[in-house]
Amino acid sequence: MEENKLVNKVGILSLAFMGDAAYEDKVRAHVIRKCPTLKVNELHKEAVKYVKASAQAYAVLELMKQEQLSEDEVSVVKRGRNHASNAPKNANVAEYKYATGFEALLGYLYFSSLTDRMEEIIDKSIELINNCLTSK
């Protein structure tokens, strides 16, 4: 099935599932480049700082605030955010919903064959989160 047709058939949580994988992949590469001598358990702890719901919610809200997302992209974030889901105990509901919206956006871009745009958003998000972490 052609990717652009598939994106219209895939549910929003399936898009988030794919977006989560794409984001995790880029974060792991970022963390290894940033800290190449860390042991795996320390790399994991560093990666969690970027992939936790609060960090993803922060990134997508900043991108929206800075008007870095198109209307279509914001629409996908809102669809993902508004989808019924249960937040894990380590995240509040609002953060978890925005994180789901963020991941859905990445999955949407992936299946729309807009991987350059997906990577651009991931890179901007990592940069935003990194700046937030270093300013603490």
PESULZI-V488743 format. One record per backbone hydrogen bond with DSSP energy under -1.0 kcal/mol. CO is the residue of the C=O (numbers start at 0). NH is the residue of the N-H. If there is no record, write none. Layout:
BEGIN
<<CO,NH> <CO,NH>>
END
This chain:
BEGIN
<<1,5> <2,6> <5,8> <5,9> <10,14> <11,15> <12,16> <13,17> <14,18> <15,19> <16,20> <17,21> <18,22> <19,23> <20,24> <21,25> <22,26> <23,27> <24,28> <25,29> <26,30> <27,31> <28,32> <29,33> <30,34> <34,37> <38,42> <39,43> <40,44> <41,45> <42,46> <43,47> <46,49> <46,50> <47,51> <51,55> <52,56> <53,57> <54,58> <55,59> <56,60> <57,61> <58,62> <59,63> <60,64> <61,65> <62,67> <63,66> <69,73> <70,74> <71,75> <72,76> <73,77> <74,78> <75,79> <76,80> <77,81> <87,90> <91,95> <92,96> <93,97> <94,98> <95,99> <96,100> <97,101> <98,102> <99,103> <100,104> <101,105> <102,106> <103,107> <104,108> <105,109> <106,110> <107,111> <108,113> <109,112> <113,117> <114,118> <115,119> <116,120> <117,121> <118,122> <119,123> <120,124> <121,125> <122,126> <123,127> <124,128> <125,129> <126,130> <127,131> <128,132> <129,133> <130,134>>
END
